[in-house]
Amino acid sequence: MAGINIPGSKEFIAFALPCIGEEEIAAVTETMRSGWLTTGPRTQEFERRFGETVGAAHALAVNSATAGLHLALEAVGVGPDALVLVPTWTFTATAEVVRYLGGHPVFVDADRDTLNLDVAKLEQRIVEIRREHGDRLKAIVPVHFAGQACEMDQILDLAIRHGLYVVEDAAHAFPADVRSRSVSDGECRSRMIGSVGHATVFSFYATKPIATGEGGMVTTDDPALAERMRLMRLHGINRDVWNRYTSTKPAWYYEVVAPGYKYNLTDIASAIGLCQLAKANRFRVRRQEIAERYNRAFADQPELAIPRVKHPGNTHAWHLYVLRLNLDRIKISRDQFIEELARHGVGCSVHFIPLHMQPYWRERYKLETGAFPAANAEFERCVSLPIYPSLTDTDVATVIEAVLTLISKHRI
């Protein structure tokens, strides 16, 4: 079983678990024996292979997706008093990096079907901000929620028309693709997420589609952005550690040319990442199989709404499976539903608590609940079910049985 044992209970199916095998353990051991633990040859290889996989000219490994977003927004020129459009339906890191740079996030409501950023409302916000604040608006940060790509062609069209950068938050979206043009190529075709906007940021946190524990990657086709992010990734030093310490000529000299950050990824993490990258498509296929089993089980239940895949021709990463409750048809709340699932041995979560509901963002920007009707309505209904490759068919059947049992017990 993929579950974990909870003291005093039957076997419990955890909401999320990383899928680590003997390959990763061996790769870490080999790296430790090599004597090179920090950023070095394995990180360079991980960057090269990841860039090739998504079709991006440049890939930079970082120690978190948050770090990657920070680097990318700094590189595109976000600074004090700049404005950046972000969805309210996301994790706080998407917005907090704007504040790191002295800028201000401007929140956009969700599309009720996909929970991605609502493009019509995005356009409305762009027009409003341009009218009130002119050139302070610098960028859009679309978040590919649950692994389903945003409407990138429409978002890019808005960005190009208004002179904005697009920095994608793809923490959930590997591997995933979308039919779209890109900022570097006007041809409309199927593209991997990571080769569309000005920069794309991926997460390798322990629960993500591929995991290194902590870590992330930034991809771009823009050499100037790549050069700036590479510089700022490690203290603003103009030569990286690997090249300085492995040169056959005296190479101790370096120059600090900017006040950078400490965002590099270690070779230990990259060794894990290389193994995970090799398994990424197999992982995705298994997650899709689980999603399809859930869909078949829940599609005909009037108390439930399964995730909507807006463009079936695109590849969905299925990082999350977000089931929605039709609350007018059951006698319990979403929170009670999750509590009862836990008593049936099934762990769940909620993605996300919209940022306009969080105390800091609500109070800092005096956000009114009524400005985000879609996010408000959908938040009350959402339950994220377990969906990770090591779930067995028996585990999946247990989750389905628990959900259907509760629906039957509490339907009106």
Disulfide bonds with the S-S distance in Angstrom:
none
